[in-house]
Amino acid sequence: MPKRPPRRERLPRRAWRASAIAGLLLTGLAGCATPPPLATPPFPPVPPPRQEAMPKPPVSEQALLWQPGHWDWNGHGYDWIAGEWVPRDGHSNMWMEGYWKREQGAWIWVPGHWT
């Protein structure tokens, strides 16, 4: 007849089961925690760009680049800045629309610019 293991050998097995059950319960409860709310920006969303026709470039000795129309923040709302031909010098090929970014706990407006 097989000998029954001593009681002290069964205690670690019970402790393991109890910790496994506690771990599963805690894992299940972790999904119930509400994440902290995202900081709501204190400004209205940027409107979509307006559709505008690109006119023919003016006659110029300088190379020109079309700068698209874009929205700019004036401190109280958005102003539409119409597209225009600008000198190519000092500009890259990619236009970046204006956007809001959070920096050091404050929201700042980054105007449209060439990157």
matplotlib code that plots the C-alpha trace (Angstrom):
import matplotlib.pyplot as plt

x = [0.0, 1.5, 2.5, 0.7, 3.1, 3.6, 1.4, 4.3, 4.7, 1.1, 1.2, 3.4, 1.0, -2.0, -0.1, 0.7, -3.0, -4.1, -1.6, -2.5, -6.2, -5.4, -3.3, -6.1, -8.6, -6.2, -5.6, -9.4, -9.9, -7.1, -9.2, -12.0, -9.8, -10.7, -7.8, -7.1, -9.0, -7.0, -6.5, -9.1, -7.5, -8.8, -9.4, -11.8, -10.5, -8.8, -11.3, -10.7, -8.7, -10.8, -10.7, -8.9, -7.7, -4.0, -3.5, -0.7, 2.5, 3.3, 6.2, 9.3, 13.1, 13.0, 11.8, 8.5, 6.7, 2.9, 2.2, -1.3, -4.0, -4.2, -5.8, -3.9, -4.9, -5.4, -5.8, -9.6, -10.3, -9.0, -8.3, -8.0, -4.8, -5.2, -2.6, 0.1, 3.2, 6.3, 10.0, 11.5, 14.7, 14.8, 11.8, 11.8, 9.4, 7.0, 4.3, 3.1, -0.3, -0.6, -1.4, -1.6, 0.9, 1.3, 4.6, 5.6, 2.0, 0.7, -1.0, 0.8, -0.1, 2.5, 1.7, 1.8, 5.4, 7.8, 9.7]
y = [0.0, 3.4, 5.6, 8.9, 11.9, 13.8, 16.8, 19.3, 18.4, 19.2, 22.7, 24.2, 22.8, 24.4, 27.7, 27.5, 27.0, 29.8, 32.2, 31.1, 31.8, 35.1, 36.1, 35.2, 37.2, 40.2, 39.9, 39.9, 42.9, 44.9, 45.0, 46.7, 49.7, 52.9, 54.5, 58.2, 60.6, 62.1, 65.8, 67.5, 70.1, 73.6, 74.6, 73.6, 71.1, 72.5, 72.7, 70.7, 72.6, 74.6, 73.6, 76.2, 76.3, 76.7, 79.7, 79.7, 81.0, 84.6, 85.3, 85.6, 85.2, 83.3, 79.7, 79.6, 77.1, 76.9, 77.3, 75.8, 77.6, 76.7, 77.5, 79.6, 80.1, 83.8, 83.2, 83.0, 81.0, 80.0, 82.3, 81.0, 82.0, 81.7, 79.8, 81.7, 81.4, 81.9, 82.0, 78.5, 79.6, 78.5, 76.1, 72.3, 70.3, 69.3, 71.5, 70.6, 71.9, 73.7, 71.5, 71.6, 69.9, 69.4, 70.7, 70.9, 70.6, 73.4, 73.3, 75.3, 76.0, 75.1, 77.1, 75.6, 75.5, 73.9, 70.9]
z = [0.0, -1.0, 1.8, 2.2, 1.9, 5.1, 5.7, 5.4, 1.7, 0.8, 2.3, -0.5, -3.1, -1.3, -1.0, -4.7, -5.6, -3.4, -4.9, -8.4, -7.7, -6.1, -9.1, -11.5, -9.5, -9.5, -13.2, -13.8, -11.6, -13.3, -16.4, -14.4, -13.5, -15.2, -17.0, -16.2, -18.5, -21.3, -20.9, -23.1, -25.3, -24.4, -28.0, -30.8, -33.4, -36.5, -39.4, -42.6, -45.2, -47.8, -51.4, -53.4, -57.0, -57.5, -60.0, -62.5, -61.0, -61.7, -64.0, -61.8, -62.1, -58.8, -58.5, -56.8, -54.7, -54.0, -50.3, -49.7, -47.8, -44.2, -40.9, -38.3, -34.7, -33.7, -29.9, -30.1, -33.2, -36.6, -39.5, -43.1, -44.8, -48.5, -50.6, -52.4, -54.5, -52.4, -53.3, -53.3, -51.5, -47.9, -48.2, -48.3, -50.4, -47.6, -46.1, -42.5, -41.5, -38.2, -35.2, -31.4, -29.2, -25.5, -24.2, -20.5, -19.4, -21.7, -25.1, -27.8, -31.4, -34.0, -37.1, -40.6, -41.9, -44.4, -43.0]

ax = plt.figure().add_subplot(projection="3d")
ax.plot(x, y, z, "-o")
ax.set_aspect("equal")
plt.show()
